[in-house]
Amino acid sequence: MKLGVIDHIDCAHFIPGHDKCGVLHGHTYRVEVVIEGDNSSGRMIMDFAELKKAVKEVLSLYDHKTLNDILDFPSVENICESIKNRLTERIPFPLTLRVWEGHGKWVEM
């Protein structure tokens, strides 16, 4: 069974060496976290409040920050990987993470 939450962060970044994205600019990132667990006990897989708290704690490290201060090359792929690594330290279930960079553009892992 899958269980998920959605949150948002606002960040600035620039992509070194990129013609268009090489200047400082910002995005609102939509962050979708989906965990997977067994519900054969008939109880909760994970309380939504606990899941949301873990996600908020991780996202607070990125929200309203310049991502170049956190990552050498802050592409959406690297942002997603960085967030997922931190989430897996706090959430004891397999998870899928999808990060949307604006509308219509996303990466998932």
C-alpha positions as CSV (number, residue, x, y, z in Angstrom):
1,M,0.0,0.0,0.0
2,K,1.2,3.5,-0.7
3,L,0.8,6.7,1.3
4,G,1.9,10.1,0.3
5,V,2.2,13.8,1.1
6,I,2.9,16.9,-0.9
7,D,4.8,20.0,0.2
8,H,6.5,23.0,-1.4
9,I,9.8,24.8,-1.1
10,D,10.9,28.1,-2.6
11,C,14.6,28.3,-3.5
12,A,17.1,30.2,-5.6
13,H,19.9,28.6,-7.6
14,F,22.0,28.9,-10.8
15,I,23.4,26.2,-13.0
16,P,27.1,26.8,-13.5
17,G,28.0,27.0,-17.2
18,H,24.4,26.9,-18.4
19,D,23.5,29.7,-21.0
20,K,20.0,30.4,-19.7
21,C,20.1,29.1,-16.1
22,G,23.6,30.3,-15.3
23,V,22.2,33.4,-13.5
24,L,20.6,33.4,-10.1
25,H,16.9,32.7,-10.3
26,G,14.2,31.0,-8.2
27,H,11.7,28.2,-8.4
28,T,8.8,26.9,-6.3
29,Y,9.4,23.2,-6.1
30,R,6.6,20.8,-5.5
31,V,7.8,17.9,-3.5
32,E,5.8,14.6,-3.4
33,V,6.8,11.9,-1.0
34,V,5.2,8.4,-1.3
35,I,6.0,5.7,1.2
36,E,5.2,2.0,0.8
37,G,4.3,-0.3,3.6
38,D,2.3,-3.3,4.7
39,N,-1.2,-2.7,6.2
40,S,-2.0,-6.4,7.0
41,S,-2.2,-5.5,10.7
42,G,-5.2,-3.2,9.9
43,R,-3.4,-0.3,11.6
44,M,-1.7,2.7,10.1
45,I,1.4,2.3,8.0
46,M,2.7,5.6,9.3
47,D,0.7,8.5,10.9
48,F,0.3,11.4,8.4
49,A,1.5,13.8,11.1
50,E,4.7,11.9,11.6
51,L,5.3,11.7,7.8
52,K,4.6,15.4,7.3
53,K,6.9,16.3,10.2
54,A,9.8,14.4,8.8
55,V,9.2,15.9,5.4
56,K,9.0,19.5,6.8
57,E,12.2,19.0,8.8
58,V,14.1,17.9,5.7
59,L,12.6,20.6,3.4
60,S,13.4,23.3,6.0
61,L,17.1,22.7,5.1
62,Y,16.3,23.8,1.5
63,D,13.4,26.3,1.8
64,H,14.3,29.9,1.1
65,K,17.9,29.0,0.6
66,T,20.3,29.4,-2.3
67,L,20.8,25.8,-3.4
68,N,24.4,26.5,-4.6
69,D,25.3,26.8,-0.9
70,I,24.2,23.2,-0.4
71,L,25.0,21.5,-3.7
72,D,27.9,22.1,-6.2
73,F,25.6,21.6,-9.2
74,P,22.0,22.2,-8.1
75,S,20.1,20.6,-11.0
76,V,16.7,19.2,-10.2
77,E,18.2,15.7,-10.4
78,N,20.8,16.5,-7.7
79,I,18.2,18.4,-5.6
80,C,16.0,15.3,-5.7
81,E,18.8,13.0,-4.8
82,S,19.9,15.2,-1.9
83,I,16.4,15.4,-0.4
84,K,15.8,11.7,-0.8
85,N,19.0,10.8,1.0
86,R,18.0,13.0,3.9
87,L,14.4,11.6,4.0
88,T,15.6,8.0,4.0
89,E,17.5,8.7,7.2
90,R,14.2,9.8,8.9
91,I,11.5,7.6,7.3
92,P,11.7,3.8,7.9
93,F,9.9,2.8,4.8
94,P,10.8,2.5,1.1
95,L,9.9,5.8,-0.5
96,T,9.6,7.4,-3.9
97,L,10.3,11.1,-4.3
98,R,9.1,13.4,-7.1
99,V,10.4,17.0,-7.3
100,W,8.6,19.4,-9.7
101,E,10.6,22.4,-10.9
102,G,7.8,24.8,-11.7
103,H,5.0,23.4,-13.9
104,G,5.3,20.4,-16.2
105,K,8.9,19.5,-15.3
106,W,9.8,16.9,-12.7
107,V,12.3,14.2,-11.7
108,E,11.5,11.1,-9.7
109,M,13.6,8.6,-7.8
